Amino acid sequence: MIDDHRHRIVQAAARVYAQHGWRGATTRRIAEEAGVNEVTIFRQFGSKEALLAFAMRECSRLEQIAVLPSVPVHPERELFHWVHAHHTSLASMRDIVRQMMSEATERPETAMCAAEGPSGAFAQLRQYVVQLRRHGWMGDSDETKPGDVRGAVTMLMGATFADAMNRELMPAMFPQPTDDSLHAYVRIFLRGIGVTAEPSATPVRTARRGDAPSHTTSE
């Protein structure tokens, strides 16, 4: 029963915070939303601040469900499924992310929570690009510089985030269906970093300037 209470309280806190913000998310409101006694909140979490911080971190972690393969086989298909899952997760917590961003100046800890999920996704995408190069999908040309690759990763993440956050508010900016837009973002990204239709016969095994050992993300 305690675990059930805890889960209900966390979910309720996220909903109340998304609607009312930090000041408006009182423990009384959260308790009513969760269907528990207000005392239960303090027994489980100690304070409103601890509860809201936990709820925001839990929401951010939802974005990390999708995983890119360590050995790329079909980059466009793999990236589309990953971006689609990332977009779906972001859209599902659109309201709470907007609330966290709006309060980031006054409460920097909310910005840290909002950035937790995207930071993990960014690192995963960078590592995937390292694997694309290592397994011959990008060759060993100097035409695609590490800085350009990092910029491309940032642009794909930014486009996905903007689409998930703003599609419903700015339909003129997103005239295509969601899946069509995500396919386009992925194709543009892969062209930008120089991914070829097929991997080269001799995968790149040695590190280039800007690359790092396999346990790091360097692109």
N, CA, C and O of each residue as an XYZ file, in Angstrom:
876
protein
N       0.824     -1.206      0.000
C       0.000      0.000      0.000
C       0.859      1.257      0.000
O       0.505      2.259     -0.621
N       2.001      1.199      0.706
C       2.866      2.381      0.761
C       3.383      2.725     -0.637
O       3.398      3.891     -1.031
N       3.811      1.687     -1.392
C       4.310      1.931     -2.737
C       3.225      2.503     -3.634
O       3.489      3.385     -4.451
N       1.996      1.999     -3.481
C       0.873      2.500     -4.259
C       0.608      3.957     -3.925
O       0.380      4.773     -4.818
N       0.638      4.281     -2.644
C       0.460      5.668     -2.226
C       1.544      6.559     -2.838
O       1.267      7.633     -3.371
N       2.763      6.086     -2.746
C       3.892      6.880     -3.247
C       3.746      7.150     -4.746
O       3.941      8.279     -5.195
N       3.407      6.131     -5.510
C       3.232      6.301     -6.953
C       2.109      7.287     -7.255
O       2.266      8.175     -8.092
N       0.984      7.133     -6.577
C      -0.146      8.038     -6.800
C       0.201      9.468     -6.443
O      -0.203     10.400     -7.138
N       0.943      9.647     -5.369
C       1.325     11.000     -4.944
C       2.246     11.650     -5.974
O       2.076     12.819     -6.318
N       3.224     10.885     -6.463
C       4.164     11.429     -7.456
C       3.430     11.827     -8.726
O       3.664     12.908     -9.266
N       2.537     10.957     -9.212
C       1.775     11.270    -10.416
C       0.881     12.481    -10.197
O       0.768     13.340    -11.071
N       0.254     12.549     -9.045
C      -0.610     13.687     -8.733
C       0.199     14.973     -8.641
O      -0.237     16.018     -9.124
N       1.367     14.903     -8.026
C       2.216     16.093     -7.895
C       2.616     16.635     -9.263
O       2.630     17.848     -9.475
N       2.940     15.740    -10.186
C       3.307     16.174    -11.532
C       2.136     16.866    -12.224
O       2.320     17.901    -12.864
N       0.942     16.306    -12.102
C      -0.231     16.914    -12.732
C      -0.557     18.271    -12.124
O      -0.842     19.231    -12.841
N      -0.514     18.342    -10.809
C      -0.839     19.603    -10.136
C       0.212     20.657    -10.448
O      -0.123     21.815    -10.700
N       1.479     20.264    -10.433
C       2.539     21.219    -10.759
C       2.396     21.727    -12.189
O       2.538     22.924    -12.435
N       2.120     20.843    -13.124
C       1.974     21.249    -14.525
C       0.858     22.263    -14.689
O       0.945     23.147    -15.542
N      -0.192     22.147    -13.882
C      -1.334     23.052    -14.009
C      -1.169     24.340    -13.215
O      -1.575     25.410    -13.668
N      -0.572     24.238    -12.029
C      -0.576     25.390    -11.122
C       0.803     25.978    -10.844
O       0.894     27.041    -10.230
N       1.874     25.322    -11.275
C       3.208     25.839    -10.975
C       3.628     25.518     -9.553
O       2.899     24.879     -8.794
N       4.846     25.988     -9.209
C       5.432     25.653     -7.913
C       4.607     26.199     -6.749
O       4.303     25.473     -5.802
N       4.250     27.472     -6.824
C       3.502     28.072     -5.713
C       2.104     27.468     -5.584
O       1.610     27.238     -4.480
N       1.481     27.217     -6.734
C       0.110     26.712     -6.697
C       0.007     25.233     -6.369
O      -1.070     24.745     -6.025
N       1.124     24.513     -6.474
C       1.109     23.072     -6.191
C       1.245     22.849     -4.694
O       2.297     22.432     -4.210
N       0.182     23.129     -3.973
C       0.206     22.954     -2.522
C       0.039     21.478     -2.174
O      -0.475     20.686     -2.964
N       0.485     21.137     -0.982
C       0.339     19.743     -0.553
C      -1.139     19.371     -0.417
O      -1.508     18.212     -0.610
N      -1.977     20.344     -0.087
C      -3.408     20.047     -0.002
C      -3.963     19.679     -1.366
O      -4.705     18.705     -1.494
N      -3.614     20.443     -2.377
C      -4.075     20.134     -3.732
C      -3.558     18.771     -4.200
O      -4.291     17.975     -4.786
N      -2.285     18.530     -3.926
C      -1.688     17.259     -4.351
C      -2.370     16.095     -3.641
O      -2.657     15.071     -4.261
N      -2.629     16.246     -2.343
C      -3.287     15.185     -1.585
C      -4.687     14.912     -2.131
O      -5.088     13.755     -2.264
N      -5.421     15.962     -2.444
C      -6.768     15.786     -2.999
C      -6.709     15.082     -4.350
O      -7.522     14.203     -4.636
N      -5.732     15.477     -5.187
C      -5.579     14.861     -6.508
C      -5.199     13.393     -6.387
O      -5.642     12.568     -7.186
N      -4.386     13.066     -5.399
C      -3.924     11.687     -5.223
C      -4.917     10.834     -4.445
O      -4.828      9.606     -4.455
N      -5.862     11.483     -3.772
C      -6.823     10.734     -2.963
C      -6.219     10.179     -1.697
O      -6.574      9.085     -1.256
N      -5.286     10.946     -1.097
C      -4.658     10.525      0.150
C      -4.755     11.652      1.166
O      -5.124     12.780      0.838
N      -4.422     11.325      2.390
C      -4.369     12.335      3.442
C      -3.101     13.164      3.270
O      -2.054     12.641      2.886
N      -3.202     14.455      3.556
C      -2.034     15.337      3.402
C      -0.860     14.877      4.252
O       0.294     15.051      3.860
N      -1.141     14.294      5.408
C      -0.073     13.806      6.284
C       0.753     12.730      5.586
O       1.952     12.602      5.832
N       0.105     11.958      4.716
C       0.801     10.880      4.009
C       1.920     11.436      3.138
O       2.971     10.812      3.000
N       1.696     12.598      2.556
C       2.723     13.228      1.716
C       3.977     13.503      2.532
O       5.089     13.214      2.090
N       3.795     14.064      3.728
C       4.955     14.393      4.552
C       5.633     13.136      5.093
O       6.850     13.116      5.279
N       4.859     12.100      5.342
C       5.468     10.856      5.795
C       6.295     10.218      4.687
O       7.350      9.641      4.951
N       5.825     10.319      3.460
C       6.506      9.690      2.332
C       7.689     10.515      1.829
O       8.717      9.953      1.453
N       7.555     11.841      1.818
C       8.568     12.679      1.152
C       9.198     13.739      2.057
O      10.237     14.302      1.711
N       8.598     14.013      3.184
C       9.201     14.975      4.100
C       8.771     16.406      3.883
O       8.511     17.131      4.843
N       8.691     16.827      2.619
C       8.323     18.206      2.316
C       7.782     18.311      0.895
O       7.983     17.420      0.070
N       7.098     19.404      0.628
C       6.605     19.682     -0.721
C       7.769     19.805     -1.699
O       7.696     19.309     -2.823
N       8.839     20.465     -1.271
C       9.987     20.672     -2.153
C      10.595     19.346     -2.588
O      10.907     19.150     -3.763
N      10.761     18.437     -1.632
C      11.340     17.131     -1.962
C      10.418     16.347     -2.893
O      10.888     15.673     -3.810
N       9.116     16.434     -2.662
C       8.157     15.727     -3.515
C       8.193     16.258     -4.935
O       8.278     15.474     -5.881
N       8.131     17.570     -5.107
C       8.110     18.135     -6.455
C       9.421     17.867     -7.195
O       9.411     17.581     -8.392
N      10.543     17.960     -6.488
C      11.828     17.670     -7.130
C      11.868     16.227     -7.607
O      12.353     15.945     -8.703
N      11.360     15.315     -6.791
C      11.336     13.900     -7.167
C      10.415     13.684     -8.359
O      10.769     12.963     -9.292
N       9.248     14.297     -8.339
C       8.280     14.139     -9.431
C       8.845     14.650    -10.750
O       8.645     14.026    -11.792
N       9.547     15.776    -10.715
C      10.113     16.336    -11.941
C      11.230     15.460    -12.483
O      11.338     15.279    -13.695
N      12.061     14.916    -11.604
C      13.121     14.022    -12.057
C      12.541     12.758    -12.681
O      13.039     12.276    -13.699
N      11.484     12.222    -12.067
C      10.854     11.021    -12.602
C      10.289     11.273    -13.992
O      10.411     10.425    -14.876
N       9.670     12.435    -14.192
C       9.123     12.761    -15.506
C      10.231     12.855    -16.542
O      10.074     12.371    -17.662
N      11.339     13.469    -16.183
C      12.442     13.637    -17.127
C      13.030     12.289    -17.538
O      13.449     12.119    -18.684
N      13.062     11.344    -16.626
C      13.656     10.041    -16.929
C      12.844      9.255    -17.952
O      13.367      8.322    -18.562
N      11.600      9.607    -18.147
C      10.778      8.880    -19.110
C      11.359      8.951    -20.512
O      11.142      8.054    -21.327
N      12.101     10.025    -20.793
C      12.632     10.198    -22.136
C      13.702      9.176    -22.492
O      13.988      8.968    -23.672
N      14.290      8.543    -21.502
C      15.424      7.674    -21.763
C      15.019      6.222    -22.026
O      15.873      5.335    -22.043
N      13.721      5.976    -22.232
C      13.258      4.612    -22.481
C      13.815      4.070    -23.797
O      14.253      2.921    -23.860
N      13.799      4.898    -24.852
C      14.279      4.454    -26.163
C      15.796      4.296    -26.137
O      16.508      5.093    -25.525
N      16.277      3.251    -26.813
C      17.718      2.970    -26.831
C      18.166      2.745    -28.273
O      17.526      2.007    -29.023
N      19.262      3.382    -28.650
C      19.853      3.166    -29.963
C      20.796      1.967    -29.904
O      21.447      1.754    -28.882
N      20.883      1.179    -30.980
C      21.744     -0.010    -30.955
C      23.219      0.358    -30.928
O      23.618      1.403    -31.442
N      24.017     -0.501    -30.329
C      25.455     -0.250    -30.270
C      26.129     -0.520    -31.613
O      27.202      0.014    -31.894
N      25.495     -1.353    -32.440
C      26.005     -1.627    -33.781
C      24.926     -1.230    -34.796
O      23.928     -1.937    -34.935
N      25.112     -0.118    -35.503
C      24.097      0.334    -36.461
C      23.940     -0.663    -37.619
O      24.923     -1.170    -38.159
N      22.694     -0.925    -37.980
C      22.392     -1.810    -39.098
C      21.605     -1.069    -40.172
O      21.872     -1.226    -41.363
N      20.633     -0.262    -39.750
C      19.816      0.521    -40.670
C      19.628      1.899    -40.033
O      18.623      2.129    -39.361
N      20.579      2.821    -40.233
C      20.565      4.092    -39.510
C      19.254      4.877    -39.605
O      18.764      5.387    -38.597
N      18.687      4.975    -40.805
C      17.467      5.779    -40.924
C      16.319      5.176    -40.118
O      15.609      5.893    -39.413
N      16.141      3.875    -40.221
C      15.055      3.229    -39.490
C      15.299      3.284    -37.987
O      14.380      3.558    -37.216
N      16.529      3.025    -37.572
C      16.850      3.031    -36.142
C      16.676      4.416    -35.542
O      16.124      4.568    -34.452
N      17.152      5.422    -36.261
C      17.033      6.779    -35.748
C      15.591      7.253    -35.728
O      15.179      7.950    -34.801
N      14.813      6.879    -36.750
C      13.414      7.294    -36.754
C      12.677      6.725    -35.547
O      11.949      7.455    -34.874
N      12.851      5.439    -35.261
C      12.165      4.832    -34.115
C      12.603      5.493    -32.814
O      11.789      5.705    -31.916
N      13.884      5.814    -32.715
C      14.400      6.461    -31.507
C      13.835      7.866    -31.361
O      13.364      8.242    -30.287
N      13.880      8.644    -32.445
C      13.354     10.012    -32.414
C      11.847      9.999    -32.141
O      11.337     10.849    -31.411
N      11.150      9.044    -32.722
C       9.702      8.955    -32.512
C       9.390      8.698    -31.037
O       8.497      9.332    -30.474
N      10.118      7.774    -30.410
C       9.906      7.491    -28.991
C      10.249      8.703    -28.136
O       9.541      9.013    -27.178
N      11.327      9.382    -28.479
C      11.752     10.580    -27.762
C      10.686     11.671    -27.888
O      10.337     12.317    -26.900
N      10.176     11.873    -29.093
C       9.135     12.872    -29.344
C       7.861     12.541    -28.567
O       7.256     13.423    -27.958
N       7.455     11.279    -28.588
C       6.245     10.861    -27.878
C       6.361     11.117    -26.386
O       5.417     11.575    -25.743
N       7.543     10.812    -25.841
C       7.770     11.025    -24.416
C       7.731     12.510    -24.076
O       7.115     12.912    -23.089
N       8.389     13.316    -24.894
C       8.376     14.757    -24.664
C       6.957     15.316    -24.735
O       6.553     16.112    -23.888
N       6.213     14.898    -25.739
C       4.848     15.406    -25.906
C       3.968     15.007    -24.732
O       3.073     15.759    -24.345
N       4.214     13.825    -24.158
C       3.391     13.358    -23.048
C       3.589     14.194    -21.791
O       2.708     14.244    -20.933
N       4.745     14.854    -21.674
C       4.996     15.686    -20.497
C       5.186     17.146    -20.889
O       5.894     17.904    -20.225
N       4.534     17.518    -21.985
C       4.639     18.876    -22.513
C       4.310     19.935    -21.462
O       5.047     20.909    -21.304
N       3.215     19.744    -20.752
C       2.765     20.768    -19.803
C       3.755     20.971    -18.661
O       4.039     22.105    -18.277
N       4.281     19.874    -18.119
C       5.200     20.018    -16.994
C       6.544     20.595    -17.450
O       7.174     21.349    -16.709
N       6.987     20.246    -18.661
C       8.233     20.811    -19.180
C       8.079     22.318    -19.392
O       8.968     23.092    -19.039
N       6.965     22.724    -19.962
C       6.723     24.160    -20.139
C       6.724     24.883    -18.803
O       7.280     25.974    -18.682
N       6.106     24.279    -17.805
C       6.061     24.896    -16.482
C       7.460     25.009    -15.893
O       7.810     26.039    -15.318
N       8.262     23.957    -16.033
C       9.623     23.998    -15.503
C      10.448     25.075    -16.195
O      11.206     25.794    -15.545
N      10.300     25.187    -17.514
C      11.052     26.196    -18.254
C      10.621     27.607    -17.864
O      11.454     28.510    -17.786
N       9.333     27.799    -17.621
C       8.843     29.129    -17.259
C       9.337     29.564    -15.890
O       9.427     30.760    -15.616
N       9.663     28.593    -15.014
C      10.106     28.923    -13.662
C      11.613     28.781    -13.478
O      12.118     28.889    -12.361
N      12.329     28.539    -14.573
C      13.759     28.249    -14.472
C      14.565     29.420    -13.916
O      15.549     29.210    -13.207
N      14.160     30.646    -14.230
C      14.911     31.806    -13.733
C      14.795     31.934    -12.224
O      15.780     32.190    -11.532
N      13.579     31.752    -11.723
C      13.357     31.876    -10.281
C      13.825     30.642     -9.522
O      14.315     30.739     -8.397
N      13.668     29.475    -10.156
C      14.033     28.216     -9.507
C      14.935     27.410    -10.436
O      14.443     26.568    -11.188
N      16.234     27.650    -10.399
C      17.162     26.960    -11.310
C      17.088     25.442    -11.226
O      17.426     24.747    -12.185
N      16.647     24.926    -10.082
C      16.576     23.466     -9.960
C      15.561     22.866    -10.928
O      15.690     21.710    -11.330
N      14.547     23.656    -11.301
C      13.580     23.134    -12.262
C      14.217     22.975    -13.639
O      13.890     22.043    -14.374
N      15.134     23.890    -13.991
C      15.830     23.774    -15.271
C      16.709     22.533    -15.292
O      16.819     21.864    -16.320
N      17.339     22.221    -14.155
C      18.178     21.030    -14.074
C      17.345     19.766    -14.270
O      17.774     18.828    -14.942
N      16.146     19.752    -13.676
C      15.261     18.594    -13.855
C      14.791     18.486    -15.297
O      14.744     17.392    -15.860
N      14.442     19.622    -15.895
C      13.962     19.616    -17.277
C      15.041     19.144    -18.233
O      14.744     18.533    -19.260
N      16.301     19.426    -17.898
C      17.410     19.082    -18.793
C      17.905     17.652    -18.619
O      18.674     17.162    -19.445
N      17.475     16.974    -17.555
C      18.028     15.652    -17.259
C      17.756     14.651    -18.380
O      18.672     13.975    -18.848
N      16.509     14.557    -18.804
C      16.168     13.617    -19.870
C      16.819     13.963    -21.198
O      17.454     13.105    -21.810
N      16.674     15.226    -21.668
C      17.324     15.615    -22.919
C      18.835     15.431    -22.900
O      19.422     15.086    -23.927
N      19.477     15.650    -21.761
C      20.934     15.478    -21.688
C      21.313     14.021    -21.911
O      22.284     13.723    -22.607
N      20.538     13.112    -21.316
C      20.809     11.696    -21.518
C      20.590     11.280    -22.960
O      21.363     10.500    -23.515
N      19.521     11.810    -23.569
C      19.236     11.488    -24.968
C      20.321     12.053    -25.884
O      20.724     11.401    -26.847
N      20.793     13.262    -25.585
C      21.845     13.894    -26.383
C      23.108     13.047    -26.360
O      23.728     12.814    -27.398
N      23.488     12.585    -25.169
C      24.693     11.766    -25.039
C      24.540     10.454    -25.801
O      25.488      9.979    -26.426
N      23.346      9.871    -25.747
C      23.118      8.611    -26.450
C      23.229      8.793    -27.965
O      23.793      7.950    -28.662
N      22.684      9.905    -28.463
C      22.756     10.170    -29.898
C      24.197     10.413    -30.340
O      24.601      9.944    -31.404
N      24.968     11.130    -29.550
C      26.375     11.356    -29.880
C      27.133     10.031    -29.943
O      27.964      9.824    -30.828
N      26.842      9.139    -29.001
C      27.523      7.846    -29.003
C      27.122      7.035    -30.229
O      27.943      6.305    -30.784
N      25.883      7.157    -30.651
C      25.431      6.440    -31.841
C      26.197      6.927    -33.068
O      26.547      6.129    -33.936
N      26.457      8.223    -33.143
C      27.231      8.758    -34.269
C      28.654      8.209    -34.238
O      29.221      7.902    -35.287
N      29.231      8.084    -33.056
C      30.552      7.463    -32.934
C      30.516      6.051    -33.525
O      31.434      5.645    -34.238
N      29.454      5.314    -33.222
C      29.337      3.948    -33.738
C      29.094      3.930    -35.251
O      29.572      3.027    -35.938
N      28.372      4.895    -35.767
C      28.190      4.989    -37.215
C      29.539      5.122    -37.918
O      29.798      4.463    -38.924
N      30.381      5.977    -37.375
C      31.714      6.159    -37.976
C      32.556      4.907    -37.779
O      33.232      4.452    -38.702
N      32.513      4.360    -36.583
C      33.356      3.207    -36.281
C      33.009      1.999    -37.146
O      33.880      1.191    -37.470
N      31.740      1.879    -37.519
C      31.312      0.728    -38.311
C      31.192      1.041    -39.798
O      30.557      0.300    -40.549
N      31.807      2.144    -40.217
C      31.965      2.396    -41.640
C      30.854      3.153    -42.335
O      30.913      3.339    -43.550
N      29.842      3.598    -41.604
C      28.736      4.305    -42.246
C      29.116      5.728    -42.648
O      28.465      6.320    -43.509
N      30.149      6.276    -42.044
C      30.574      7.636    -42.357
C      31.943      7.663    -43.016
O      32.447      8.743    -43.325
N      32.546      6.534    -43.236
C      33.869      6.511    -43.840
C      34.892      7.158    -42.928
O      34.697      7.231    -41.715
N      35.977      7.623    -43.510
C      37.038      8.261    -42.727
C      37.450      9.571    -43.378
O      38.622      9.949    -43.371
N      36.461     10.256    -43.940
C      36.746     11.520    -44.628
C      36.824     12.671    -43.650
O      36.164     12.669    -42.611
N      37.642     13.661    -43.995
C      37.742     14.863    -43.168
C      36.676     15.888    -43.532
O      36.646     16.980    -42.964
N      35.800     15.545    -44.476
C      34.789     16.508    -44.908
C      33.797     16.816    -43.785
O      33.315     17.944    -43.679
N      33.493     15.833    -42.954
C      32.572     16.044    -41.851
C      33.379     16.211    -40.570
O      33.905     15.240    -40.026
N      33.472     17.434    -40.101
C      34.297     17.741    -38.944
C      33.529     17.445    -37.656
O      32.299     17.497    -37.647
N      34.245     17.134    -36.563
C      33.578     16.861    -35.278
C      32.640     17.971    -34.846
O      31.557     17.703    -34.326
N      33.047     19.226    -35.057
C      32.192     20.348    -34.687
C      30.896     20.365    -35.471
O      29.842     20.702    -34.932
N      30.973     19.998    -36.755
C      29.767     19.927    -37.571
C      28.849     18.819    -37.076
O      27.629     18.981    -37.053
N      29.434     17.697    -36.682
C      28.638     16.584    -36.180
C      27.933     16.984    -34.888
O      26.747     16.703    -34.718
N      28.649     17.632    -33.985
C      28.024     18.076    -32.738
C      26.887     19.041    -33.029
O      25.840     18.990    -32.385
N      27.098     19.931    -34.010
C      26.037     20.855    -34.391
C      24.828     20.131    -34.954
O      23.690     20.498    -34.662
N      25.068     19.103    -35.760
C      23.972     18.328    -36.341
C      23.189     17.604    -35.249
O      21.960     17.546    -35.301
N      23.892     17.053    -34.263
C      23.220     16.387    -33.148
C      22.337     17.384    -32.398
O      21.192     17.080    -32.062
N      22.875     18.569    -32.141
C      22.110     19.602    -31.453
C      20.876     20.001    -32.264
O      19.803     20.203    -31.695
N      21.018     20.113    -33.568
C      19.896     20.500    -34.416
C      18.802     19.435    -34.429
O      17.619     19.771    -34.376
N      19.176     18.156    -34.497
C      18.163     17.101    -34.479
C      17.423     17.092    -33.144
O      16.197     16.990    -33.108
N      18.170     17.199    -32.054
C      17.529     17.238    -30.747
C      16.635     18.463    -30.611
O      15.531     18.379    -30.073
N      17.120     19.608    -31.105
C      16.341     20.838    -31.015
C      15.071     20.779    -31.839
O      14.015     21.229    -31.394
N      15.172     20.220    -33.052
C      13.995     20.105    -33.910
C      12.956     19.191    -33.279
O      11.762     19.488    -33.319
N      13.396     18.087    -32.701
C      12.477     17.142    -32.065
C      11.802     17.779    -30.859
O      10.599     17.620    -30.655
N      12.586     18.504    -30.060
C      12.045     19.171    -28.875
C      11.036     20.241    -29.276
O       9.943     20.314    -28.716
N      11.408     21.069    -30.247
C      10.514     22.146    -30.681
C       9.211     21.599    -31.246
O       8.136     22.144    -30.992
N       9.312     20.522    -32.011
C       8.122     19.900    -32.579
C       7.199     19.391    -31.471
O       5.993     19.632    -31.504
N       7.768     18.687    -30.492
C       6.962     18.121    -29.410
C       6.327     19.197    -28.548
O       5.193     19.039    -28.096
N       7.043     20.289    -28.313
C       6.540     21.341    -27.445
C       5.556     22.279    -28.137
O       4.636     22.787    -27.496
N       5.738     22.514    -29.438
C       5.025     23.614    -30.090
C       4.072     23.232    -31.212
O       3.389     24.101    -31.755
N       4.008     21.958    -31.573
C       3.168     21.558    -32.713
C       1.731     22.010    -32.533
O       1.123     22.522    -33.474
N       1.181     21.833    -31.351
C      -0.219     22.184    -31.130
C      -0.427     23.701    -31.054
O      -1.518     24.194    -31.340
N       0.612     24.434    -30.670
C       0.486     25.884    -30.538
C       0.749     26.620    -31.842
O       0.164     27.674    -32.088
N       1.626     26.072    -32.679
C       2.035     26.738    -33.913
C       1.869     25.795    -35.096
O       2.867     25.386    -35.689
N       0.648     25.440    -35.457
C       0.434     24.468    -36.531
C       0.996     24.907    -37.872
O       1.347     24.063    -38.697
N       1.090     26.221    -38.110
C       1.633     26.702    -39.378
C       3.104     26.349    -39.538
O       3.598     26.234    -40.660
N       3.811     26.177    -38.418
C       5.225     25.814    -38.471
C       5.413     24.321    -38.707
O       6.494     23.884    -39.102
N       4.370     23.542    -38.466
C       4.474     22.088    -38.583
C       3.314     21.570    -39.434
O       2.431     20.882    -38.922
N       3.313     21.896    -40.740
C       2.183     21.525    -41.601
C       2.110     20.034    -41.919
O       1.038     19.520    -42.235
N       3.238     19.340    -41.838
C       3.244     17.907    -42.133
C       2.795     17.099    -40.921
O       2.932     17.564    -39.790
N       2.260     15.895    -41.135
C       1.987     15.003    -40.007
C       3.269     14.741    -39.214
O       4.374     14.854    -39.743
N       3.107     14.399    -37.970
C       4.265     14.218    -37.094
C       5.284     13.231    -37.661
O       6.476     13.535    -37.714
N       4.826     12.058    -38.083
C       5.767     11.048    -38.580
C       6.529     11.540    -39.799
O       7.725     11.280    -39.925
N       5.851     12.250    -40.703
C       6.532     12.785    -41.891
C       7.612     13.782    -41.486
O       8.707     13.784    -42.048
N       7.298     14.628    -40.507
C       8.294     15.597    -40.040
C       9.486     14.907    -39.404
O      10.630     15.287    -39.651
N       9.227     13.889    -38.582
C      10.329     13.185    -37.920
C      11.203     12.451    -38.926
O      12.426     12.423    -38.782
N      10.586     11.855    -39.947
C      11.367     11.222    -41.011
C      12.264     12.260    -41.686
O      13.427     11.982    -41.978
N      11.726     13.452    -41.932
C      12.508     14.504    -42.591
C      13.675     14.947    -41.717
O      14.786     15.124    -42.217
N      13.440     15.130    -40.419
C      14.524     15.535    -39.515
C      15.657     14.507    -39.549
O      16.834     14.864    -39.592
N      15.284     13.230    -39.529
C      16.287     12.161    -39.515
C      17.076     12.128    -40.822
O      18.300     12.004    -40.810
N      16.378     12.240    -41.940
C      17.077     12.207    -43.235
C      18.040     13.388    -43.373
O      19.169     13.222    -43.835
N      17.598     14.563    -42.979
C      18.461     15.748    -43.051
C      19.674     15.576    -42.142
O      20.790     15.941    -42.511
N      19.449     15.021    -40.955
C      20.550     14.778    -40.018
C      21.576     13.821    -40.605
O      22.777     14.085    -40.553
N      21.105     12.709    -41.164
C      22.027     11.713    -41.707
C      22.808     12.265    -42.900
O      23.997     11.983    -43.048
N      22.150     13.040    -43.740
C      22.882     13.675    -44.858
C      23.911     14.654    -44.322
O      25.024     14.750    -44.839
N      23.530     15.375    -43.285
C      24.427     16.387    -42.734
C      25.707     15.831    -42.159
O      26.753     16.476    -42.233
N      25.639     14.629    -41.581
C      26.851     14.044    -40.998
C      27.546     13.093    -41.976
O      28.540     12.455    -41.628
N      27.017     13.002    -43.203
C      27.700     12.239    -44.243
C      27.496     10.741    -44.183
O      28.374      9.988    -44.603
N      26.353     10.284    -43.670
C      26.092      8.842    -43.631
C      25.789      8.345    -45.042
O      25.006      8.953    -45.772
N      26.412      7.246    -45.411
C      26.237      6.675    -46.738
C      25.117      5.632    -46.744
O      24.655      5.195    -45.690
N      24.687      5.239    -47.953
C      23.598      4.269    -48.082
C      24.003      2.901    -47.556
O      23.170      2.159    -47.036
N      25.277      2.568    -47.692
C      25.810      1.294    -47.205
C      27.117      1.561    -46.470
O      27.827      2.510    -46.804
N      27.448      0.738    -45.475
C      28.728      0.926    -44.786
C      29.877      0.534    -45.699
O      29.713     -0.283    -46.605
N      31.028      1.116    -45.455
C      32.201      0.783    -46.249
C      32.654     -0.633    -45.941
O      32.340     -1.183    -44.885
N      33.397     -1.219    -46.874
C      33.864     -2.605    -46.692
C      34.815     -2.716    -45.514
O      34.892     -3.761    -44.869
N      35.545     -1.632    -45.231
C      36.506     -1.635    -44.123
C      36.085     -0.607    -43.093
O      36.387      0.575    -43.255
N      35.392     -1.020    -42.030
C      34.962     -0.086    -41.004
C      36.138      0.651    -40.389
O      37.257      0.140    -40.351
N      35.871      1.851    -39.910
C      36.910      2.664    -39.279
C      37.141      2.145    -37.874
O      36.242      2.194    -37.034
N      38.338      1.648    -37.615
C      38.650      1.078    -36.298
C      39.486      2.012    -35.452
O      39.450      1.932    -34.224
N      40.229      2.885    -36.078
C      41.117      3.762    -35.322
C      40.422      5.076    -35.051
O      39.580      5.525    -35.828
N      40.790      5.688    -33.932
C      40.171      6.954    -33.561
C      40.724      8.085    -34.404
O      41.917      8.121    -34.705
N      39.840      9.022    -34.791
C      40.286     10.225    -35.477
C      40.348     11.362    -34.484
O      39.922     11.236    -33.336
N      40.881     12.463    -34.942
C      40.898     13.639    -34.092
C      39.453     14.016    -33.775
O      38.613     14.102    -34.670
N      39.176     14.240    -32.491
C      37.821     14.560    -32.076
C      37.056     13.343    -31.611
O      36.037     13.474    -30.932
N      37.541     12.132    -31.973
C      36.906     10.926    -31.495
C      37.504     10.563    -30.131
O      38.529     11.106    -29.719
N      36.837      9.632    -29.444
C      37.328      9.210    -28.138
C      37.198      7.704    -28.056
O      36.570      7.095    -28.922
N      37.773      7.091    -27.041
C      37.596      5.648    -26.885
C      36.126      5.281    -26.819
O      35.270      6.137    -26.594
N      35.835      3.980    -27.020
C      34.454      3.538    -27.157
C      33.614      3.798    -25.920
O      32.387      3.794    -26.018
N      34.216      4.024    -24.766
C      33.424      4.228    -23.566
C      33.037      5.683    -23.387
O      32.393      6.016    -22.393
N      33.409      6.576    -24.323
C      33.060      7.980    -24.206
C      32.220      8.395    -25.387
O      32.088      7.656    -26.362
N      31.646      9.598    -25.294
C      30.916     10.183    -26.408
C      31.646     11.446    -26.820
O      31.801     12.365    -26.017
N      32.096     11.498    -28.070
C      32.982     12.588    -28.461
C      32.486     13.379    -29.636
O      33.027     14.452    -29.901
N      31.465     12.907    -30.376
C      31.041     13.651    -31.560
C      30.265     14.880    -31.148
O      29.818     15.643    -32.005
